[in-house]
Structures are given as C-alpha cells and as structure tokens.
Amino acid sequence: MRCGGGAGSAAELPGGVTACGFARSGSDPRLNMSPEEWTYLVVLLISIPIGFLFKKAGPGLKRWGAAAVGLGLTLFTCGPHTLHSLVTILGTWALIQAQPCSCHALALAWTFSYLLFFRALSLLGLPTPTPFTNAVQLLLTLKLVSLASEVQDLHVAQRKEMASGFSKGPSLGLLPDVPSLMETLSYSYCYVGIMTGPFFRYRTYLDWLEQPFPGAVPSLRPLLRRAWPAPLFGLLFLLSSHLFPLEAVREDAFYARPLPARLFYMIPVFFAFRMRFYVAWIAAECGCIAAGFGAYPVAAKARAGGGPTLQCPPPSSPEKAASTEYDYETIRNIDCYGTDFCVRVRDGMRYWNMTVQWWLAQYIYKSAPARSYVFRSAWTMLLSAYWHGLHPGYYLSFLTIPLCLAAEGRLESAFRGRLSPRGQKAWDWVHWFLKMRAYDYMCMGFVLLSLGETLRYWASIYFCIHVLALVALGLGLALGGGSPSRQKTAPPATSLASGKLREE
C-alpha cells in the first residue's frame, strides 16, 4: 500500500498505494528514524498550527499564503531540485491549454514519462534529487493528472451544453472554469499534503478557498478525536522496530535461524511498518482538519479523495453553518481498524492510503485495457509499482496482489456460501489470518527493495504465500468458484467485529 520509490526514500505497503514521505535509507538503528524522517515529521507537525492560521482567512490569503508556505517548504527541502516540479507543472498546463478535450491521457503520459527521466538522472550523470524532491514529485503527479481530468470533464460538459442549446446549471464536482497558470501553481504548491498526502482534487481545493463561514466549521474537536491514537502508534513503532530491526534480515546469520523464526519475523516488520505510517497519515489528516480543509456536510456523503457524492447546498447564514454537521471523509487517508481487522485482501487495499486508492481506481483501474477484475487489478498494480519507483521489490510485491485476489475470490465463491453462519464466521477468522500473513509477506518486498534480498527472504520461507495462493486458486477453480468480480455468494463481513470501531 501507499510515496517514495525511485530514490529509495520511502516505503509502501502492498495494495497499490503509497506511504508518501518518511525515508528509510540511512536510518540509525539506535534511533529507528533517519534525519529525513525527522524532517518529514516536523513538516507534518508544523502544518497543524499553520492550518489554524489559514482556516478563517479569505480566499486570496488562503490561495497565495498556502502556496507560499508550500513553495517555501519545497525550496528548503529540495533546493535547486524544485525545478523538476516546476517543469512538470508547466508541461501539464501547456497540454491542458493545447488539448483540453484529451488532456487527461496526455497529462498521464507526460507526468509518468517525466518520472522515468527523474529516476534516471543518476544514470545520465545529473545530480540525484533529494528524498523530499521524490515525495513532492509523486504527489504532484497525482494532482496534475487529476486536474487534467477535471478540465477535460469541464470541456466535455461545455460542448454538450453548446450542442443542446441550454445550460443545466452547476454539476456536482465540476470546475467553474479552466484554471490559469498561477492558479495551477497555487494548487500544485499548496502546503497541505505537499510531501505526505492526502491527495485532493482541484475541486476540493477550490471548495476550501471559497468555504462559506469557515469559522463555523469544527476543527479542534475533530482534530483531537483523530489524533489521540498517534502517540500510542508511535511508541509501538519505536518498540517493535527496536526489538525486530529490518537490518537483521540482510545478515547471513538470520538465515541460519530455524524456519519458524524466519517465518515469524515478517509479522513484526509489517507491524512496525504500519505503526510508522499510521502516525504519519494521522498527522497529515490533522493538518487538513486544523485548516478546515476537506470539510463537507455529512449529507454530502463525501468519499476519500473524490469529495462529495451528493449535491448539498452551502449554508446561507452563519446560524445554518453552525448547525450543520461536517465530516472530513474527503481527506481521510487511513482507516487503522479497517486495515488491521478487515477480512479480505481486497478490503485491506481499500482502507490503506484511501485518497490515493481513489485516484488509482478513478484514473487507472477504470481505463485499464481489460474487463476482468483480476487483470484490471494487475494493470493497476503494475502502474502503481512504476509510480513508486524502479526497485524490483515494489514489482514483486505489487504483482503478487492479483494472484491473492484471484485465489481468495475463487475459493470464497466455491466454499463460503455453502457454510452455516457459524462456519462462515470461522471461515472469516481464518481468511483474516491468511490475509494478514499475505500482507506481511508482501511488505518484505517493499522494505528490502532489491531483487536479491526479497527473493532470498521469500525463498527462505519457501515462497509460502505464493504456493498457498496457487493451491487456493486451483482448488477454487476445481470446485467451480466464480470470478472475483461476479461472485453470487453472500458477501463476507468487512471486519471481524459487528460494530466497526474508529479512532473518532
């Protein structure tokens, strides 16, 4: 799951999404965090008080003030490598101006091509970008592709209006007009999530700038409800990474240990990985909440990344604004409980780096050159791995996902619907246990990164998840299990508890 591939500056969990930020390279094992990681953490923490300062500001101050802070952070952490982000922005803007009716595909091709050049700089004898530049570049790629898609949608809607001869009025999520170059720059360099996410659309950004009665939007209480587990997760990360350091897996002595010890070790490694990014993403969400960024009325039924799914007129007075119930689902990036306790591999992807998951589903999965759910997932995983970087560990892990999806879908379709309610509950517990072991296994590719080290570890535990997935797939096919996308059996519980717990 979810930034930093090319420079080895960050890690990601299986599932197609990035954990933007938080570098690993050069970490001091005594401290468990590298200097880059401490810088990321400081950026996340200072974004919270900055958010309170911007919350009640007018649209102009929000736009240019937030952009100035973001550009300042970028220049401070990236230095002259800031030029990469500027070139990417100017290239995308030029494509939008030249071909608004097809700019989405062009922007996707341009930004992904620039990523290849960006990662080949050292091979070309050019200065290697900093880990911070890598993080900025990855988030910027998501934002610019999304912006181009929004402009294309606007262009299509305008052409339909011209053809029909009448205006339908404002549509849900549609931009009012094509952003200028300066407006594109302000969106691209907005300090909110500039290195760590969450991803947000240009429409979400505009709604924040034009937010009516921002003083009535709650911030402090939602922030405290969201932030309270972060210190506990931080302590668990420090403890688990100290007791089970990743560097041990790179030593020859590790492979002299008994098989149960080698098999067990991936569990605390994945646990430490999750705790680290729970802290990072909760802090990033708190920065948004402090600024009132991504706040929509509950009645709008907002989705992570995409924003409102229902039209909801803005409040017309301070009194109505004060009586409106708001949520921050648009910028919700992590569901910690759902990640840990959902039953299926498929659901685990949904709860991790949720805003980027929406981006992948919207802009990659839907346009995949295949109809099958498994093949579409494989295409999405491949492009997600490329987006993260060129390390073989990303590809080994990402491309294990479709196999797991096919195996669990076929076997579940063949077996679960035939069981009694008690049998289904037992099935879900076993399914959850195996799902977690699959993510433990795939996580090792994301943290080890290299082809040799990943395969060495997987071979030491006899490629157990690959073997198990192939056996499950074969058994499901033999028993007539349906395609994962067309299952007719009763759906499994999304989590192991009847009432889903949340940090709030």
Order of alpha helices (4+ residues) and beta strands (2+ residues): alpha-alpha-alpha-alpha-alpha-alpha-alpha-alpha-alpha-alpha-beta-alpha-beta-alpha-alpha-alpha-alpha-alpha-alpha-alpha-alpha-alpha
